[in-house]
Amino acid sequence: MDTSLAPVIDKWVQEGNQLKELEIQRIIRHLRSHKRYSQALQVSEWMRDSDLHFRVCDRAVLLDLIRRVRGREAEESYFKSFSYFNSLK
């Protein structure tokens, strides 16, 4: 069973704990190194949707995780949704 991590992270933050970008990146890196791609994707998506700064390298990691978990088509679909990509057309 693959329980969503987003509610767990949200609850932890609501309890007054702080998360910084570097901590989230470290967690994602740790999960990826242990081939826990689905959980790493959940954390990466949480970071993207949060108020934390989501850098280009974070987006690259997210793309890789989307490909690993959801497949190439999902990765391409997400890539095409980038506003700067659409402005190149």
C-alpha positions as CSV (number, residue, x, y, z in Angstrom):
1,M,0.0,0.0,0.0
2,D,1.4,3.4,-1.0
3,T,0.0,6.0,1.4
4,S,0.4,9.6,0.4
5,L,3.1,11.5,2.2
6,A,1.7,15.0,1.5
7,P,-0.9,14.9,4.4
8,V,1.9,13.7,6.8
9,I,4.2,16.5,5.8
10,D,1.4,19.1,6.0
11,K,0.5,17.9,9.5
12,W,4.1,18.1,10.6
13,V,4.4,21.7,9.3
14,Q,1.0,22.6,10.9
15,E,2.4,21.4,14.2
16,G,4.9,24.2,14.0
17,N,7.8,22.4,12.5
18,Q,9.7,24.1,9.7
19,L,11.0,22.6,6.5
20,K,13.7,24.2,4.4
21,E,14.4,23.5,0.7
22,L,17.7,21.8,1.6
23,E,16.0,19.4,4.0
24,I,13.3,18.5,1.4
25,Q,16.0,18.0,-1.3
26,R,18.0,15.8,1.1
27,I,14.9,13.6,1.8
28,I,14.2,13.3,-1.9
29,R,17.8,12.4,-2.6
30,H,17.7,9.7,0.2
31,L,14.5,8.2,-1.2
32,R,15.8,8.1,-4.7
33,S,19.0,6.5,-3.6
34,H,16.9,3.7,-2.0
35,K,14.8,3.4,-5.2
36,R,11.7,4.6,-3.4
37,Y,10.7,6.7,-6.4
38,S,7.0,6.9,-5.7
39,Q,7.6,8.4,-2.3
40,A,10.3,10.7,-3.6
41,L,7.8,11.9,-6.3
42,Q,5.2,12.6,-3.6
43,V,7.7,14.7,-1.6
44,S,8.9,16.5,-4.8
45,E,5.3,17.3,-5.8
46,W,4.6,18.5,-2.2
47,M,7.6,20.8,-2.5
48,R,6.4,22.1,-5.9
49,D,3.0,22.9,-4.5
50,S,4.3,24.5,-1.3
51,D,5.5,28.0,-0.6
52,L,9.1,26.7,-0.8
53,H,11.4,27.9,-3.7
54,F,11.2,25.3,-6.5
55,R,14.4,25.6,-8.6
56,V,15.2,24.4,-12.1
57,C,17.2,21.5,-10.7
58,D,14.2,20.5,-8.5
59,R,12.0,20.5,-11.6
60,A,14.5,18.3,-13.4
61,V,14.4,15.8,-10.4
62,L,10.6,15.9,-10.6
63,L,10.6,15.2,-14.3
64,D,12.9,12.2,-13.7
65,L,10.6,10.9,-10.9
66,I,7.5,11.3,-13.1
67,R,9.1,9.3,-15.8
68,R,10.1,6.5,-13.4
69,V,6.8,6.3,-11.6
70,R,4.2,7.3,-14.3
71,G,6.1,6.7,-17.6
72,R,7.4,8.7,-20.5
73,E,4.1,10.0,-21.7
74,A,3.3,11.6,-18.3
75,E,6.8,13.1,-18.2
76,E,6.4,14.7,-21.7
77,S,2.9,16.0,-20.7
78,Y,4.3,17.6,-17.6
79,F,7.2,19.1,-19.6
80,K,4.9,20.6,-22.1
81,S,2.9,22.2,-19.3
82,F,5.9,24.5,-18.5
83,S,5.0,28.1,-19.3
84,Y,8.4,28.9,-20.6
85,F,8.3,25.9,-23.0
86,N,5.0,27.0,-24.4
87,S,6.4,30.5,-25.0
88,L,9.0,29.0,-27.3
89,K,6.4,27.9,-29.8
